[in-house]
Amino acid sequence: MRKVLYIKANIKPEGISRTFQVSDYFIEEYKKQHPEDEVIVLDLYQENIDFLRPADLEAMGQVNDETKKDTTILKYAYQFAEADKYVFAAPMWNLGFPAILKAYIDYITITGITFHYTAEGPKGLLQNKKAVHIVARGGEYGNAPYEMGDRYLKTILNFLGVDNIQTIAIENLDIVGADVAAKVNEGKEKAGLVVKEF
Ligand SMILES: Cc1cc2nc3c(=O)[nH]c(=O)nc-3n(C[C@H](O)[C@H](O)[C@H](O)COP(=O)(O)O)c2cc1C
């Protein structure tokens, strides 16, 4: 049985968010194809995620203390490390992704849990894992250098050791005259292909 962490980062609700329309479809298809797997939904806006505070920095230094495993920040980091696959659903906001996702990344990037320092420098501890980033965008970016959400997410996941990462982007949703329903359907078609190998 594999553990899939479905990380949702959007204030728009189900049905309204174009990102979630595609990511929910991805998850439904995944469940059909892998009924034995566990899917854990982590809706960041429903979670206890905040900017890092002094107590969090202290907790980061207590990774080897078993009694601290349930500290908010360490709890998320251990949960992340225990998952086998990650589905990130986060729209493009201001050339990046919603800030709550960065706050979550600050919770899970913990020395001794998801990466560690070696004589050669930092090394990711997350091996043989897969990730997909599902993202709706108002305009068109592809791999443009000023697109900093997907590129950052891939870079930090690589840093943590995850090297199998795919992106499902649904673009041009806010341009005048866009056929949004058709674009969302195209996104679902892409999701249907990616999920088969996920
Ligand atoms: C706060 C905010 C910032 C946004 N910034 C961008 C942006 O930089 N580039 C872009 O193409 N679209 C931007 N958009 C548009 C969204 O990416 C687009 O509407 C997308 O469909 C949102 O995904 P959702 O439908 O899942 O919420 C922004 C939207 C919001 C609400």
The ligand as an SDF file (V2000), in Angstrom:
LIG
                    3D

 31 33  0  0  0  0  0  0  0  0999 V2000
   -3.9960   36.5300   -6.1040 C   0  0  0  0  0  0  0  0  0  0  0  0
   -3.9500   36.0950   -7.5280 C   0  0  0  0  0  0  0  0  0  0  0  0
   -2.7910   36.2820   -8.2710 C   0  0  0  0  0  0  0  0  0  0  0  0
   -2.7190   35.8500   -9.5880 C   0  0  0  0  0  0  0  0  0  0  0  0
   -1.5490   35.9960  -10.2890 N   0  0  0  0  0  0  0  0  0  0  0  0
   -1.4540   35.5210  -11.5530 C   0  0  0  0  0  0  0  0  0  0  0  0
   -0.2330   35.6010  -12.2860 C   0  0  0  0  0  0  0  0  0  0  0  0
    0.7780   36.0920  -11.8170 O   0  0  0  0  0  0  0  0  0  0  0  0
   -0.2180   35.1140  -13.5420 N   0  0  0  0  0  0  0  0  0  0  0  0
   -1.3070   34.5250  -14.1320 C   0  0  0  0  0  0  0  0  0  0  0  0
   -1.2040   34.0620  -15.2530 O   0  0  0  0  0  0  0  0  0  0  0  0
   -2.4710   34.4220  -13.4500 N   0  0  0  0  0  0  0  0  0  0  0  0
   -2.5680   34.8990  -12.1880 C   0  0  0  0  0  0  0  0  0  0  0  0
   -3.7390   34.7930  -11.4920 N   0  0  0  0  0  0  0  0  0  0  0  0
   -4.8810   34.1410  -12.1610 C   0  0  0  0  0  0  0  0  0  0  0  0
   -4.9950   32.6810  -11.7500 C   0  0  0  0  0  0  0  0  0  0  0  0
   -3.7800   31.9770  -11.9030 O   0  0  0  0  0  0  0  0  0  0  0  0
   -6.0540   31.9940  -12.5990 C   0  0  0  0  0  0  0  0  0  0  0  0
   -7.2950   32.6550  -12.4580 O   0  0  0  0  0  0  0  0  0  0  0  0
   -6.2140   30.5390  -12.1890 C   0  0  0  0  0  0  0  0  0  0  0  0
   -7.2670   29.9430  -12.8970 O   0  0  0  0  0  0  0  0  0  0  0  0
   -6.4890   30.4270  -10.7080 C   0  0  0  0  0  0  0  0  0  0  0  0
   -6.6530   29.0670  -10.4020 O   0  0  0  0  0  0  0  0  0  0  0  0
   -7.9650   28.5670   -9.6770 P   0  0  0  0  0  0  0  0  0  0  0  0
   -9.0990   28.7000  -10.6680 O   0  0  0  0  0  0  0  0  0  0  0  0
   -7.6640   27.1500   -9.3320 O   0  0  0  0  0  0  0  0  0  0  0  0
   -8.1610   29.4310   -8.4730 O   0  0  0  0  0  0  0  0  0  0  0  0
   -3.8540   35.2410  -10.1870 C   0  0  0  0  0  0  0  0  0  0  0  0
   -5.0100   35.0660   -9.4360 C   0  0  0  0  0  0  0  0  0  0  0  0
   -5.0650   35.4760   -8.1290 C   0  0  0  0  0  0  0  0  0  0  0  0
   -6.3450   35.2690   -7.3470 C   0  0  0  0  0  0  0  0  0  0  0  0
  1  2  1  0
  2  3  1  0
  2 30  2  0
  3  4  2  0
  4  5  1  0
  4 28  1  0
  5  6  2  0
  6  7  1  0
  6 13  1  0
  7  8  2  0
  7  9  1  0
  9 10  1  0
 10 11  2  0
 10 12  1  0
 12 13  2  0
 13 14  1  0
 14 15  1  0
 14 28  1  0
 15 16  1  0
 16 17  1  0
 16 18  1  0
 18 19  1  0
 18 20  1  0
 20 21  1  0
 20 22  1  0
 22 23  1  0
 23 24  1  0
 24 25  2  0
 24 26  1  0
 24 27  1  0
 28 29  2  0
 29 30  1  0
 30 31  1  0
M  END
$$$$
